[in-house]
Amino acid sequence: MVTRDRQRRVTITDVAKHAQVSTTAVSKVLQNAYGVSEAMRAKVRAAIDELGYRPHNAARAMRGRTFTIGVLLPHIRNPFFADILDGLTEEISGSGYQAIMVQSGGRGPAAERRASDALVDRQVDGILWVAPLCSKSQLEKMAGDTPLVVLGRHDRSALYDCVLDDDEIGAALVVEHLIALGHRRIAHITDDVGGRSSVLLQTVRATTYERVMTEHGLAEHIAVAATSYTEEGGYEGTRELLARDPRPTAIFAGADQAAFGALAAIHEAGLTVPGDISVAGYDNARVVGFAHIALTSVDQDGALMGKTAGRLLLERIGGRTSAVRFSVTPTLVPRRSTAPPKTP
């Protein structure tokens, strides 16, 4: 049994002696330096646990690290973001790092800049930026000073890492599913807050919807409501679509959160899902599988995306400079919210 001298704080030197390694080796493990072997990491971690060593965060910050990772979200209401954060937290749990979060409110590049500046001002060691709307040049400017992983955009950069879903495959799965059920009047709810830049996931999903509809000879039935990926956006977009004549028999909402708003608007109109209108979402957040919701959705494995982003950030902080681009292949999860249309 290892006992601690309660008259003094356990030091990095104590850990090195106990693990029979150099203080430099212990320091590298504490900093999650890139290239440290798993055997060395396990040896040092075991010594840390046995001695009860706790790094002095204030001193570490003075030496250039705060051991914090900043997470920048559009907003905190989307349940899919919780899946991403769960994965990130799991990945960094044994690293000594803590995540701190800010939100831009999803109100565009100016709000994003203020939120990102807040993280930089707090000297976070790395940043996970989820679905940014700003320019690539702004992202690269930040990445030049702070290790950066961008989640959800379809661009490439030598200065930051990208974690993304293959949104073209995912959107095609939804539209093909609805067409296979017999739907022809299929509408789409998209997010227009960031415009129609080709690197934005909402643009990829909307463009794919239009392409698949056209390929099946359904171009005349293309109907897009450009609102936002929020409950309010889904609600307003669905009200707009229901007012069209003829109204759609199916709605593909570009995010589960927008689909929740669609469900509310359909219920308010005295219609049923899927009896009158089928509804499909995107993200497969945990809540959509609950029996009273049972929403057909595209699963892009948010926990995996969060874990991968955490790993890439720790590698970046540890010294890796080469860019990594990680893409998730989505799957469709059909549930009770989609069914064949009513026969005339």
Buried (B, 14 or more C-beta within 10 A) or exposed (E): EEEEEEEEEBBBEBBBBBBEBEBEBBBBBBBBBBEBEEEBBEBBBEBBEBBEBEBEBEEBBEEEBBBBBBBBBBBEEBBBBBBBBBBBBEBBEEBBBBBEBBBBEBBBBEBBBEBBEBBEEEEBBBBBBBBBBBEBEBBBEBBEEBBBBBBBBBBEBEBBBBBBBBBBBBBBBBBBBBBEBBBBBBBBBBBBBBEEBEBBBBBBBBBBBBBBBEEBEBEEBBBBBBBBBBBBBBBBBBBBBBEEEEBBBBBBBBBBBBBBBBBBBBEEBEEEBBEBBBBBBBBBBBBBBEEEBBBBBBBBBBBBBBBBBBBBBBBBBBEBEEBBBBBBEBEBBBBEBBBBBEEE
